[in-house]
Amino acid sequence: MNIVREELGDLVAVLKVTVTPDDYQKKVEETLSKYRKQANLPGFRSGKVPMGMIRKQYGKAVLAEELNKVVNEGLQNYISEEKLDILGNPIPKEDFDVKGNFDQPSEFEFEYEIGLSPEVSVKLSGRNKFDYYKVKIDDKLIDQQVDDLRRRYGKLEPGDQVEEHDMILGQFVELNDDESIKEGGILHSSTISLEFIEDKKTQKALLAKKEGDQVILDPEKVSRGESDMAAMLGIKPEELDQISKKFQFTINQIRRMKLADLNQELFDKLFGEGNLKSEKELRERIANDLESMFSNDSDRLLTRAVHESLLEKTDVKLPNDFLKRWIQMTNEKPITMEEIEQDYPNYEKGMKWQLIQSAIFKENNIKLESAEVIEFTKGLLLNQYAQYGMPAPEEKELMASVTKVLSNQQESARVYDMLAENKLTQFFKETVKTSEKLVSHDEFMKLAQA
């Protein structure tokens, strides 16, 4: 086999592959011999079918398959030996027909296009300045956390009229547009949590109502998404487009959460017996926990800011026409060039970031060592056990779980991506100059969701 590379410019090259009978003939004959041994044709004993008939029936298909194997293997070896850094995989050159005669096999010629990875240089230093946002842990935020903890361990009690945090148990009855009861319509008992209702008009219509009162409302206004609304009305999500926007809701019961008392019993439930002994200690513990929790989010905001800056300022050229053809040829489902063009900016942005990240890792000798990956995976698993209140397993059992996670291609990729992002974040924090900015919790959440 002979492979010759021809540069086309703009990070695209053609690999011209010449295959001779020495490259494929032996394998073709071996495969046809196997077919002959297995062939079962009328008038011939098993294994005694003439080779000419086998060759006539299967020869071209076997030759095509073997040529495909030989060429693919040759291309991969060439790319490895020449240390070519390519994007995607080689694809047949456009408007090129394979040269060769399948009826009288001899030499065959193929041409494949490859997209070459550009050289990327990432300029990042202490001259680059970024804001490092931190949440201001004030009394208002701590008060909210204390109330949430008290509510979690509180008790539901009857209420005489609806207040803004109450839970209302009642019956939904579907109505016609004129507010008459719809014949054969939905009749279902369910619950409404007033604190989750965002529509002010609906909230106002329910406030101060008592048991037995009726309110006409739109179920979409008192639910959180389609799945929640379907469950609330006792129907399937696919039936939602057939229902009315008007329902009569009859209040049967009002339930109010009585917050748990701030006492030693609650402190022990939250943090273990004797670990906290006063409301002051509780507030200090909450402040520290919030500080720790938001530090990860602060890191993510910094990483996002650096990420966007690098994408904007780093010159990364791509063989776009090649990549579009490669996407079209390798997509699992048929896809038009118009569809590719529509989504290509997102793909291009993702590809650029991969190249920038790789350049950062290479230039700064950042590596993902196997031992690190294992320890990182252990940490992820231990955090899961802690979240569910389960004790950490023995080392042998933990390692078995680590092995299971890392042997799953999808899970393993997710772990490597998380560790890579952690290393990038650490690199950014050590490299760029940051200016700490304290913001309120609400401002911080807006930044995080932007």
N, C-alpha and C positions, 0 to 999 in steps of 0.2 A: 504494500500500500504506500502511496505517496500523497502527501498533503502539502499544498503551497498556499501561503497566505498573501492576499492582495488587499492593501489598505484602500478604502474608499473615501477616507476623510470623515469628519464629523463623528468620530468615535465608532465607526462601522467598518468592518472588514469582511472579506469573503474568503472562506476556506475551500479550495478546490481539491477534491478528493478523487484519486484514481485508484480503483480496485482491480487487481488482476486475479486470474483463476487460482493462483497459489494462495490467495487470501480466503477463498470461499469454497473451492471445489471439494476438498476433503470432507468438510462438514456437510455439504449438500449430499454427497454420496452416502455418508453414514446415516443421515436422516431418511433418505429414500430406501436404504436397506432395512431400516426399522419398519418403515411403512409396508415393505414387501412381506416381512415376516408376520405382520399383523393383518394383512389384507385377506379378505374372505370374499372371493368373487365366484359366481356360478361357473362350473366347468373346470375349476382349478382347485387342487388340494391346497390347504392352508400353508402359506409360506412358499408356494411354488408358482405364484403369478409371475409371468414374464416381466423382467425389469423394464422393458420397453413400454408396457402398459402402465406400470407404476409411474415411469418418468412422464408419460403423456398426460396422465391424470393429475399428478401432484408436482411435477417438476418446476413449473413456473412459480407456484405459490411457495414452495420450499426455498427456491433460489431468492425470491423477493424477501422472505423472512430472514434468511441468512445474510443477505446483503445489508439489510437494515441493522442487524446485530453488529456486523463487522464495521460498518461505517460509524455507528454510534460509539462503539468501543474505541475506534481509531480517533475520533474527534475528542473524546474525553481524555485519552492518553496524550494527544497532541497539546491540548489546552493545559494539562498538568505539567508536561515536560517543558513547555515554553513559558510556563508561569504567567499565563494570560489571566488578567482579572476581568471577568466578563459579567454582564448583566443578563439575567435570564438564562436561556439555553440557545444553542445554535438552532436556526430555523432554515428550511429550504429557501434558496434564493428565489425571489419573485420572478416570474416569467422565465424560469429555467427548466428545461425538460432533461430528465436523466438521459445520458448518452450511453447506449449499449443495446445489444440485441438479445432478448430473452429466448428467442428460438435457437440462436447459435451463440451461447454465452462466451464472452471473452473479457475484454476490458470494459469497465463501466466507469463513467465519470459523474460525479455529483458536485453541487456547489451549495454551500451553506453560508448564511450571513450570521455574524456575531456582533453583539453590541459590547463595546469596550467601556470599562469603568473609568470615569475621569479621575485625574489627580485632584485631590481636594486638600486645601491648606486652611486650617482653622486658626484664626487669629483671636486669641482670648487671653487677657491678662488683667492685672490690677488696674489698668487704665479703663477697663469696662466697668461702668457703675450701674448698679441695679438697686431698686428699693426692696427691702426685706420686711414684708408686712407681718405684724404680730397682733393678736387680739388683745385688746385692753381688758384684763380680767377685773371688772369693777363689781360693785355691790349688786347692781341690777342683774348681771349675768349669774352671779353666785346665787342670788335669791331665786332665779328661775330654776337653777339646778336643784336647790334645796326643795322647792315646791314639787319638782318632777319626782324626786326620791320619795317625798312624803305621799304623793299621789300613787306611786307604784305600790306602796305598802299600806295604802289607805283602805277604807271600806265603803261600799255603796250603801246609801241610805235613801229612804223615800223623800221626795221633794214635793212641796205643795204647789209650786208653780215654776215654770221653766226659767232657768238662769243660764248664763252664757257658757258654762262648762258642763252642763247636764247631759245625761244620756236619756233619750226618750224612746220608750217602747210603744209601738202603735201598729195600726193596720192601714195598709195602702189599698185603695179601691180605684180602679181605672175609670176615668170619666170621658165623656164625649166633649166636643168643642164647646157645646152649650152648657157644660158642667153637669149634665145628667149622667147617671151611672151607665157605663157602657155594658151592654148585654154580652155575656161571655167574656168580659174583660178580666184583667188581673185582680185577684183578691189575695193579699199576702201580708202576714204579720212580720215585722222586722224592727230594726233599731236605727235611730239617728243619733249621732254624736254631734252636739251643737258646736263644740269647739273646733270641729274640722270643716264647718260650713263657711266658705269664703264669700258667698253671695250675701251682701248686706241686707238686701230686701227680704230674702228668705229667712235670714237670721232674725230680723225684726218681726216677721210674721209669727214666728214661733215663741219668741220671748214673752214671758208673763202668762202664757197659756196654762190651763189646768187640765187635770185628768177629765176626759170626756169631751174636751174641745176638739173642733175639727178645723183643719187648715187645708186650703187648696194650694198644691205646690208642684213644681217640676222635679221629678226624681233625680234628674241630672245635677240639680243645684244642691242636693243633699248627699251626694255620693262622691267617691274619689276614683274616677275612671270607669271605663265600661265594665270591667270584671266585677268591680264593687257594686255597681248599679244593678247588674244582672243578678248577683247573689242577693241583693237587698229585695228585689222583686220576685225572686224565686223562678227566674227564667234563664234560658241560655243566651250567651252574648250575641249569637247570630240572630236572635229574635228582637233585639233592641230597636232595630229600624222600623219595626211594625207597631210599636206601642205609642200611646198618646203622650203628649207633653203635660197633660193635666191629670193629677191624682188627688183624691181626697185622703187626707191622713188624719185618722182619729187617734188621739193620745190616750193610751190605756194606763201607762205608768210613767212616772218621772223618777229617775234615779240620779242621786248626787253623790259625788265622791267626797267623803269626809277624810281630810288629810290625816296621815298618821302623826301622832304627837312626837315632838323632838325630845326623845328621852333615851335612856341607856338601852332600852329594849331595841329601839330602832338602830342606834349606833352599832350594837352587836350584830344585828341582822345584816347591816350593810358592809361592815369591815371586820367582822370577827370579834369574839368576846374580849372586852377590855382594851381593844386597840384605840378606841376613841372614847373620851369621857365628857365632852361638852360640845355645845353648839359652836363655840369658837374653834375648837379643834376640827370639827366637821367642815366648817367654812374654809379653814386653812388647807385641809385635805382636798376639798373640791377645787380650790384655786390651783393647787399643785397639779392635780389630775388634768385640769383644763389646759394649763400651761404645756404639759407634756403632750396632750392630745392634739392641740393646735400647732405644735412645733412641726409635726409631719406635714400638716396642710401648708404651713409657711414655707417649708422646703419645696413643696410641690408648686407653689406660686412662683418661687424663685426659678425653679427648673423650667417652668413654662415660659417665663419672661426671657430667660437666656435662650431657650429653644427657639422662640419666635424671632429674637434678635439675630441668631445665627442663620436661620433660614433666610432672613431678609438680606443680611450683609455678606454671606459666604457665596462666592461665585461657584456654582455647580452646573456644568453643562451636561446635558443628557442626550443620547441618541434617540430623540423622541419618536421619529418615524419608525425606527426599528422596534422600539418598545411597544408602540401601538399595534404593530403587526404581530409581535410576540404574544401580546395579551389576547388578540383575536384568535390566534392559532392554538393557544394552550388553554383557553377558557373551557370549562366543563360543558357549558351550554352554548349553542350558537349565539353570537353577539355581533351586531352590526358596527361598522366604523363610526356611525353617528352616535351610537350609545357609548362607545369608547371615548369619543371626543368630549362628550358631555361630562363624564366622570374623570377624565384624564388629569385635570388640575389637582384633584385630591391624591391620585396615584403618584403624580410627579412630586408633590410635596412630601409624601411618605418616603419615596425613593431617595430624595435629596437628604432627608433627615437620616436615613440609614447610612448613607455615605458620609455625612458629617460626623455621626456618632462613631462609625468605624475609624475615621481619621483621628478623632480625639483619642480613642483607645490606643491606636497604633503610635501616634506621636508622643503619648504620655505613658506608654508601656502599661496600660491598664488591662488586666487580664481577669478572666473568670476561671479560677482554678477549681478542680473537681472537689477538693476538700472544702472550699468556701461554699460551693453550691450545696453540698451535703449539709453543712452546718446551717446554712440559710434556710434550707427546706425543713430541717429539724425545728428551727425557730418558728416557722409558719405553722407547723403542725402543733407545737406546744401552745401557741397562741389560740388555736382553734379549741384545743382541750380546755384551756382556761376560760374562754368565752362561754362554753357550755357547762362550766362548773365541774368539769371532769378532772380526776387526778392524772398527772403525767404518767405515761406507761414506762415500763422498764426499757433500758437501752436497746435490748435485742428486739423487742416489739416495735419500738420507735424506728429503728433502722430498717425493719421490714416494711414499715409504712413509707419511709423515705424512698426505698428501692421501688416500691409500687408506684409512687408518684412520678419518679424520674424515668421509669420505664414506659410511662404513657406519653406519647409524643406531644399531645396538646398540653398536658399538665407541665411537662418538662419545659416546653417553650415558654409557658407563662412564668415559671420560676426563674428561668434565665433572664427573661425580659425585666422582671421585678428587680433582680439582683443588679442587672446592668443599669437600670434607672437609679438605684440607690448609689451605685458607684459614680455615675454621672453627677448626681446631686452633690455628693461629697466633693467631687472634683471642682464643680462650679463654686461651692462655698469656700473652698481653699484658694481659688484662682481669682475670681472677680472681686471687686470692691463693693460691699453692701452697705446700705444706709438703712438703719432700723426705723420703721414707721409703725407707731401704735395706732390702731383703728378700732372702732366699735365692732361688736360681734356682727351686727347687721351689715356694716360696710364690708367686713371681711367676707361674709357669705356672698355678697354681691360680686366681689372680686373673684371669688372661687368659682362662681357660676357663670361668669362672663364668657 
